[in-house]
Amino acid sequence: GGSAILLVLLLGVLFRNWSAFMGGQTQTAQTQNAPTKVASPSPSPTTESSAEILNEARSLIKPTLASDASKAIDRAREIPPSDPLYAQAQQDIDRWSKNILDIARQRAAQRQFQQAIAAAQLVPKDRPDVYAEAQKAIQQWRRSR
């Protein structure tokens, strides 16, 4: 699960920065004398913190709560497009969006139309296929109430 992803990410960082970990010096004399620049806080999270964000988002998911899936989607959206985990976050958001619609359909099947509509309204607009399905279902459920 999450620990395996974290391990893979840490190994990737180790591999990418192997010379730094082994004490290799790649600086020239000019850069050694240059003043040290203090890193300012960056708005985009690092890969490691992105892994934490994604793991936290995944931990929010519960099979019967659309609101938790919506919170997980909001959390996963914090991963910027430049991050290596962005594609994985988008896949998770796609899956969770479909889960929200499935939860809504389960509620409608139990004739809980108000709760079904409330759940379906949580499907994100930026997932056009799932969103269109949700909107169509909402219209149908409003007529069935």
N, CA, C and O of each residue as an XYZ file, in Angstrom:
580
protein
N       0.810     -1.179      0.000
C       0.000      0.000      0.000
C       0.849      1.237      0.000
O       1.746      1.409     -0.826
N       0.541      2.112      0.967
C       1.193      3.406      1.061
C       2.662      3.308      1.403
O       3.472      4.091      0.906
N       3.016      2.347      2.254
C       4.428      2.227      2.626
C       5.278      1.759      1.448
O       6.446      2.131      1.334
N       4.691      0.945      0.575
C       5.428      0.500     -0.612
C       5.702      1.681     -1.538
O       6.789      1.793     -2.107
N       4.719      2.555     -1.685
C       4.896      3.739     -2.534
C       5.982      4.632     -1.949
O       6.849      5.129     -2.668
N       5.924      4.828     -0.635
C       6.921      5.664      0.014
C       8.319      5.085     -0.160
O       9.271      5.829     -0.399
N       8.453      3.763     -0.041
C       9.742      3.107     -0.226
C      10.257      3.323     -1.647
O      11.433      3.632     -1.840
N       9.391      3.164     -2.635
C       9.786      3.365     -4.032
C      10.237      4.810     -4.241
O      11.237      5.063     -4.913
N       9.491      5.758     -3.661
C       9.866      7.161     -3.813
C      11.220      7.452     -3.162
O      12.050      8.161     -3.731
N      11.433      6.906     -1.980
C      12.712      7.129     -1.311
C      13.867      6.515     -2.092
O      14.941      7.109     -2.182
N      13.651      5.328     -2.658
C      14.687      4.715     -3.489
C      14.962      5.561     -4.727
O      16.106      5.679     -5.166
N      13.904      6.149     -5.289
C      14.077      7.031     -6.446
C      14.913      8.248     -6.100
O      15.783      8.651     -6.871
N      14.649      8.833     -4.937
C      15.431      9.989     -4.490
C      16.883      9.578     -4.273
O      17.801     10.290     -4.681
N      17.089      8.439     -3.636
C      18.445      7.941     -3.398
C      19.179      7.727     -4.722
O      20.326      8.149     -4.870
N      18.529      7.080     -5.673
C      19.148      6.803     -6.965
C      19.472      8.100     -7.707
O      20.556      8.251     -8.271
N      18.521      9.030     -7.698
C      18.694     10.281     -8.422
C      19.830     11.120     -7.833
O      20.513     11.836     -8.565
N      20.034     11.037     -6.529
C      21.038     11.851     -5.851
C      22.198     11.014     -5.332
O      22.797     11.346     -4.309
N      22.513      9.944     -6.022
C      23.525      8.992     -5.569
C      24.858      9.669     -5.261
O      25.464      9.390     -4.226
N      25.323     10.556     -6.144
C      26.633     11.179     -5.922
C      26.625     12.045     -4.668
O      27.629     12.109     -3.958
N      25.533     12.697     -4.391
C      25.449     13.517     -3.175
C      25.477     12.636     -1.932
O      26.102     12.991     -0.933
N      24.807     11.495     -1.988
C      24.798     10.586     -0.848
C      26.172      9.942     -0.624
O      26.538      9.632      0.510
N      26.919      9.747     -1.697
C      28.228      9.103     -1.586
C      29.344     10.119     -1.367
O      30.520      9.755     -1.374
N      28.992     11.382     -1.174
C      29.991     12.399     -0.862
C      30.668     12.979     -2.080
O      31.687     13.657     -1.947
N      30.137     12.735     -3.260
C      30.722     13.281     -4.479
C      30.590     14.790     -4.512
O      29.558     15.339     -4.128
N      31.631     15.455     -4.969
C      31.608     16.905     -5.051
C      31.497     17.294     -6.515
O      32.368     16.964     -7.320
N      30.440     17.984     -6.851
C      30.259     18.405     -8.235
C      30.352     19.916     -8.373
O      30.148     20.448     -9.464
N      30.659     20.624     -7.271
C      30.725     22.069     -7.336
C      32.061     22.519     -7.918
O      33.086     21.864     -7.727
N      32.040     23.621     -8.613
C      33.276     24.231     -9.092
C      33.745     25.229     -8.044
O      33.016     25.535     -7.100
N      34.959     25.734     -8.211
C      35.493     26.709     -7.259
C      34.608     27.947     -7.228
O      34.411     28.545     -6.170
N      34.082     28.329     -8.366
C      33.254     29.524     -8.437
C      31.988     29.350     -7.599
O      31.603     30.262     -6.868
N      31.346     28.206     -7.695
C      30.105     28.019     -6.952
C      30.371     27.766     -5.480
O      29.491     27.996     -4.650
N      31.577     27.290     -5.133
C      31.875     27.075     -3.719
C      31.980     28.403     -2.984
O      31.649     28.480     -1.800
N      32.434     29.447     -3.667
C      32.585     30.748     -3.040
C      31.322     31.591     -3.144
O      31.231     32.656     -2.534
N      30.373     31.130     -3.895
C      29.133     31.885     -4.055
C      28.354     31.858     -2.745
O      28.379     30.863     -2.021
N      27.655     32.967     -2.442
C      26.865     32.972     -1.207
C      25.777     31.892     -1.263
O      25.194     31.609     -2.310
N      25.541     31.320     -0.118
C      24.535     30.267     -0.047
C      23.157     30.896     -0.118
O      22.850     31.838      0.613
N      22.352     30.376     -0.983
C      21.001     30.882     -1.148
C      20.080     30.096     -0.219
O      20.070     28.865     -0.233
N      19.321     30.808      0.572
C      18.370     30.146      1.467
C      17.112     29.864      0.666
O      16.543     30.756      0.036
N      16.691     28.618      0.700
C      15.506     28.239     -0.061
C      14.275     28.851      0.580
O      14.045     28.721      1.782
N      13.489     29.522     -0.250
C      12.233     30.072      0.260
C      11.160     28.998      0.150
O      11.252     28.106     -0.693
N      10.155     29.081      0.994
C       9.104     28.069      0.919
C       8.465     28.075     -0.460
O       8.076     29.123     -0.976
N       8.368     26.932     -1.028
C       7.836     26.790     -2.378
C       6.358     26.438     -2.309
O       5.952     25.663     -1.443
N       5.539     26.994     -3.208
C       4.112     26.683     -3.171
C       3.808     25.246     -3.581
O       2.777     24.694     -3.197
N       4.698     24.642     -4.355
C       4.416     23.270     -4.776
C       5.126     22.300     -3.851
O       6.300     22.487     -3.534
N       4.418     21.258     -3.414
C       5.025     20.314     -2.480
C       6.073     19.453     -3.161
O       6.059     19.279     -4.379
N       6.973     18.924     -2.366
C       7.966     18.005     -2.900
C       7.302     16.668     -3.164
O       6.168     16.428     -2.748
N       8.020     15.802     -3.858
C       7.473     14.478     -4.144
C       7.145     13.745     -2.859
O       6.118     13.071     -2.771
N       8.006     13.870     -1.865
C       7.761     13.169     -0.610
C       6.485     13.672      0.048
O       5.671     12.875      0.514
N       6.301     15.004      0.091
C       5.079     15.509      0.702
C       3.878     15.205     -0.181
O       2.766     15.065      0.328
N       4.074     15.101     -1.480
C       2.981     14.703     -2.367
C       2.551     13.276     -2.073
O       1.362     12.958     -2.112
N       3.518     12.422     -1.780
C       3.181     11.043     -1.409
C       2.366     11.042     -0.122
O       1.413     10.276      0.022
N       2.750     11.909      0.809
C       1.988     12.016      2.053
C       0.578     12.515      1.777
O      -0.385     12.004      2.350
N       0.449     13.510      0.904
C      -0.868     14.043      0.543
C      -1.724     12.941     -0.063
O      -2.880     12.760      0.319
N      -1.148     12.205     -1.012
C      -1.905     11.149     -1.685
C      -2.289     10.043     -0.706
O      -3.410      9.537     -0.753
N      -1.380      9.671      0.169
C      -1.704      8.651      1.177
C      -2.790      9.132      2.125
O      -3.677      8.368      2.505
N      -2.717     10.403      2.504
C      -3.756     10.955      3.376
C      -5.104     10.947      2.658
O      -6.126     10.587      3.241
N      -5.093     11.347      1.387
C      -6.335     11.350      0.614
C      -6.916      9.943      0.536
O      -8.120      9.747      0.704
N      -6.054      8.971      0.281
C      -6.521      7.581      0.188
C      -7.087      7.086      1.515
O      -8.024      6.287      1.533
N      -6.525      7.555      2.616
C      -7.009      7.109      3.925
C      -8.397      7.663      4.237
O      -9.086      7.143      5.115
N      -8.812      8.706      3.532
C     -10.132      9.296      3.758
C     -11.262      8.474      3.147
O     -12.420      8.615      3.542
N     -10.931      7.621      2.192
C     -11.952      6.890      1.443
C     -12.634      5.843      2.313
O     -11.994      5.026      2.976
N     -13.960      5.906      2.278
C     -14.787      4.875      2.910
C     -15.828      4.461      1.876
O     -16.361      5.315      1.167
N     -16.129      3.164      1.778
C     -16.951      2.672      0.675
C     -18.366      3.243      0.591
O     -18.981      3.182     -0.474
N     -18.897      3.792      1.674
C     -20.286      4.246      1.621
C     -20.453      5.742      1.851
O     -21.584      6.218      1.949
N     -19.366      6.492      1.941
C     -19.464      7.919      2.224
C     -18.934      8.753      1.063
O     -17.726      8.862      0.857
N     -19.859      9.337      0.315
C     -19.478     10.174     -0.819
C     -18.739     11.422     -0.352
O     -17.837     11.899     -1.041
N     -19.107     11.953      0.806
C     -18.457     13.175      1.289
C     -16.974     12.935      1.582
O     -16.150     13.823      1.362
N     -16.629     11.747      2.075
C     -15.215     11.442      2.317
C     -14.448     11.316      1.002
O     -13.296     11.742      0.911
N     -15.078     10.737     -0.006
C     -14.438     10.650     -1.326
C     -14.221     12.053     -1.886
O     -13.195     12.327     -2.509
N     -15.183     12.931     -1.661
C     -15.050     14.310     -2.120
C     -13.895     15.008     -1.400
O     -13.144     15.759     -2.021
N     -13.750     14.765     -0.101
C     -12.624     15.337      0.652
C     -11.293     14.786      0.135
O     -10.309     15.518      0.034
N     -11.270     13.506     -0.186
C     -10.050     12.894     -0.721
C      -9.679     13.530     -2.058
O      -8.506     13.786     -2.326
N     -10.682     13.784     -2.891
C     -10.447     14.439     -4.184
C      -9.850     15.825     -3.955
O      -8.871     16.200     -4.600
N     -10.445     16.582     -3.036
C      -9.923     17.923     -2.744
C      -8.470     17.855     -2.284
O      -7.650     18.684     -2.681
N      -8.156     16.887     -1.462
C      -6.786     16.745     -0.943
C      -5.823     16.373     -2.074
O      -4.734     16.939     -2.172
N      -6.218     15.430     -2.922
C      -5.352     14.990     -4.022
C      -5.126     16.101     -5.045
O      -4.106     16.106     -5.733
N      -6.057     17.034     -5.152
C      -5.908     18.162     -6.084
C      -4.759     19.090     -5.688
O      -4.331     19.919     -6.492
N      -4.264     18.962     -4.473
C      -3.156     19.803     -4.021
C      -1.831     19.416     -4.681
O      -0.857     20.164     -4.600
N      -1.791     18.270     -5.323
C      -0.562     17.827     -5.990
C      -0.477     18.536     -7.343
O      -1.366     18.376     -8.179
N       0.576     19.313     -7.564
C       0.671     20.118     -8.787
C       1.011     19.275    -10.024
O       1.583     18.191     -9.903
N       0.657     19.779    -11.208
C       0.932     19.047    -12.451
C       2.405     18.734    -12.663
O       2.729     17.772    -13.359
N       3.295     19.510    -12.088
C       4.733     19.277    -12.264
C       5.256     18.133    -11.396
O       6.395     17.697    -11.568
N       4.446     17.650    -10.479
C       4.877     16.604     -9.549
C       4.816     15.232    -10.212
O       3.883     14.959    -10.967
N       5.790     14.363     -9.945
C       5.770     13.009    -10.520
C       4.539     12.191    -10.109
O       4.161     11.258    -10.817
N       3.920     12.522     -8.997
C       2.736     11.778     -8.549
C       1.426     12.350     -9.092
O       0.348     11.850     -8.770
N       1.520     13.393     -9.912
C       0.315     14.032    -10.438
C      -0.558     13.049    -11.224
O      -1.773     13.013    -11.032
N       0.049     12.258    -12.098
C      -0.730     11.311    -12.914
C      -1.456     10.305    -12.024
O      -2.617      9.978    -12.268
N      -0.769      9.818    -10.992
C      -1.406      8.875    -10.068
C      -2.558      9.549     -9.324
O      -3.615      8.947     -9.132
N      -2.353     10.785     -8.912
C      -3.412     11.523     -8.215
C      -4.628     11.689     -9.119
O      -5.765     11.562     -8.663
N      -4.393     11.974    -10.401
C      -5.504     12.135    -11.338
C      -6.261     10.820    -11.535
O      -7.488     10.812    -11.629
N      -5.525      9.713    -11.596
C      -6.185      8.403    -11.706
C      -7.035      8.129    -10.477
O      -8.153      7.624    -10.588
N      -6.509      8.461     -9.311
C      -7.277      8.272     -8.079
C      -8.528      9.150     -8.089
O      -9.607      8.698     -7.705
N      -8.389     10.396     -8.522
C      -9.535     11.305     -8.584
C     -10.591     10.749     -9.534
O     -11.784     10.808     -9.235
N     -10.163     10.210    -10.678
C     -11.117      9.580    -11.606
C     -11.873      8.445    -10.920
O     -13.098      8.362    -10.998
N     -11.129      7.581    -10.251
C     -11.739      6.424     -9.588
C     -12.689      6.872     -8.478
O     -13.793      6.343     -8.349
N     -12.262      7.839     -7.686
C     -13.099      8.306     -6.582
C     -14.347      9.016     -7.094
O     -15.403      8.939     -6.467
N     -14.237      9.704     -8.223
C     -15.409     10.357     -8.811
C     -16.447      9.313     -9.208
O     -17.644      9.494     -8.983
N     -15.977      8.227     -9.796
C     -16.886      7.129    -10.158
C     -17.473      6.481     -8.909
O     -18.639      6.088     -8.903
N     -16.670      6.369     -7.853
C     -17.169      5.802     -6.596
C     -18.295      6.654     -6.023
O     -19.279      6.123     -5.507
N     -18.152      7.972     -6.112
C     -19.201      8.866     -5.617
C     -20.504      8.591     -6.359
O     -21.566      8.495     -5.745
N     -20.419      8.466     -7.676
C     -21.626      8.188     -8.455
C     -22.195      6.819     -8.100
O     -23.414      6.659     -8.025
N     -21.343      5.843     -7.884
C     -21.818      4.511     -7.468
C     -22.551      4.579     -6.132
O     -23.592      3.946     -5.957
N     -22.010      5.344     -5.194
C     -22.664      5.513     -3.893
C     -24.033      6.160     -4.086
O     -25.015      5.744     -3.471
N     -24.090      7.177     -4.942
C     -25.366      7.845     -5.215
C     -26.371      6.861     -5.813
O     -27.542      6.858     -5.433
N     -25.917      6.041     -6.733
C     -26.819      5.056     -7.350
C     -27.315      4.035     -6.329
O     -28.471      3.617     -6.375
N     -26.442      3.639     -5.414
C     -26.867      2.702     -4.362
C     -27.957      3.328     -3.501
O     -28.915      2.653     -3.123
N     -27.818      4.592     -3.195
C     -28.838      5.281     -2.394
C     -30.147      5.390     -3.166
O     -31.225      5.219     -2.596
N     -30.053      5.674     -4.456
C     -31.270      5.763     -5.270
C     -31.959      4.406     -5.357
O     -33.187      4.329     -5.341
N     -31.176      3.341     -5.449
C     -31.748      1.993     -5.509
C     -32.511      1.666     -4.226
O     -33.427      0.844     -4.234
N     -32.129      2.311     -3.133
C     -32.826      2.130     -1.855
C     -33.938      3.170     -1.687
O     -34.519      3.309     -0.611
N     -34.220      3.896     -2.771
C     -35.247      4.927     -2.809
C     -34.933      6.093     -1.861
O     -35.837      6.784     -1.392
N     -33.670      6.294     -1.595
C     -33.213      7.438     -0.792
C     -32.770      8.530     -1.767
O     -31.585      8.848     -1.873
N     -33.745      9.092     -2.470
C     -33.436      9.982     -3.584
C     -32.759     11.280     -3.140
O     -31.864     11.770     -3.830
N     -33.165     11.839     -2.014
C     -32.536     13.078     -1.548
C     -31.048     12.852     -1.260
O     -30.206     13.669     -1.634
N     -30.733     11.734     -0.590
C     -29.331     11.420     -0.297
C     -28.569     11.072     -1.579
O     -27.385     11.382     -1.705
N     -29.251     10.430     -2.522
C     -28.620     10.098     -3.806
C     -28.247     11.372     -4.552
O     -27.153     11.485     -5.105
N     -29.166     12.324     -4.561
C     -28.909     13.599     -5.239
C     -27.754     14.334     -4.558
O     -26.864     14.864     -5.224
N     -27.780     14.359     -3.226
C     -26.705     15.039     -2.487
C     -25.347     14.418     -2.811
O     -24.362     15.136     -2.987
N     -25.293     13.108     -2.889
C     -24.032     12.433     -3.217
C     -23.610     12.745     -4.650
O     -22.453     13.082     -4.896
N     -24.540     12.634     -5.590
C     -24.213     12.853     -7.004
C     -23.735     14.278     -7.258
O     -22.950     14.514     -8.177
N     -24.200     15.225     -6.455
C     -23.764     16.613     -6.623
C     -22.297     16.809     -6.232
O     -21.719     17.860     -6.508
N     -21.703     15.818     -5.601
C     -20.286     15.891     -5.221
C     -19.345     15.449     -6.345
O     -18.130     15.605     -6.228
N     -19.897     14.901     -7.430
C     -19.047     14.491     -8.559
C     -18.423     15.755     -9.164
O     -19.147     16.687     -9.514
N     -17.098     15.802     -9.291
C     -16.438     17.011     -9.794
C     -16.775     17.309    -11.258
O     -16.897     16.409    -12.089
N     -16.920     18.603    -11.539
C     -17.249     19.046    -12.898
C     -16.124     18.765    -13.885
O     -16.374     18.619    -15.082
N     -14.892     18.688    -13.400
C     -13.763     18.493    -14.310
C     -13.560     17.030    -14.702
O     -12.534     16.676    -15.283
N     -14.517     16.202    -14.390
C     -14.557     14.809    -14.859
C     -15.813     14.700    -15.714
O     -16.829     14.175    -15.259
N     -15.752     15.199    -16.969
C     -16.964     15.427    -17.764
C     -17.852     14.201    -17.976
O     -19.076     14.322    -17.934
N     -17.270     13.040    -18.199
C     -18.101     11.855    -18.445
C     -18.902     11.475    -17.206
O     -20.112     11.263    -17.278
N     -18.222     11.393    -16.082
C     -18.885     11.014    -14.834
C     -19.844     12.124    -14.409
O     -20.943     11.850    -13.926
N     -19.429     13.365    -14.588
C     -20.273     14.498    -14.211
C     -21.574     14.495    -15.018
O     -22.653     14.723    -14.470
N     -21.463     14.238    -16.320
C     -22.667     14.191    -17.163
C     -23.606     13.073    -16.710
O     -24.822     13.260    -16.663
N     -23.042     11.917    -16.380
C     -23.863     10.810    -15.870
C     -24.557     11.212    -14.573
O     -25.735     10.915    -14.372
N     -23.826     11.881    -13.705
C     -24.386     12.298    -12.418
C     -25.524     13.292    -12.621
O     -26.563     13.194    -11.967
N     -25.332     14.246    -13.524
C     -26.374     15.240    -13.770
C     -27.637     14.598    -14.346
O     -28.753     14.963    -13.977
N     -27.451     13.654    -15.237
C     -28.593     12.936    -15.815
C     -29.335     12.161    -14.722
O     -30.565     12.166    -14.674
N     -28.586     11.505    -13.859
C     -29.192     10.734    -12.769
C     -29.928     11.659    -11.804
O     -31.017     11.327    -11.335
N     -29.343     12.810    -11.506
C     -29.988     13.767    -10.599
C     -31.355     14.167    -11.145
O     -32.340     14.203    -10.408
N     -31.408     14.468    -12.439
C     -32.693     14.851    -13.043
C     -33.718     13.727    -12.904
O     -34.882     13.974    -12.589
N     -33.283     12.511    -13.137
C     -34.172     11.350    -13.022
C     -34.647     11.180    -11.574
O     -35.827     10.926    -11.332
N     -33.746     11.317    -10.633
C     -34.101     11.117     -9.226
C     -35.014     12.227     -8.721
O     -35.862     11.986     -7.863
N     -34.852     13.437     -9.241
C     -35.751     14.532     -8.840
C     -37.179     14.238     -9.280
O     -38.130     14.586     -8.580
N     -37.333     13.605    -10.428
C     -38.676     13.237    -10.905
C     -39.250     12.074    -10.103
O     -40.469     11.919    -10.017
N     -38.378     11.257     -9.517
C     -38.818     10.056     -8.794
C     -39.179     10.334     -7.336
O     -39.785      9.486     -6.681
N     -38.818     11.496     -6.825
C     -39.051     11.780     -5.399
C     -40.516     11.818     -5.067
O     -40.882     12.044     -3.914
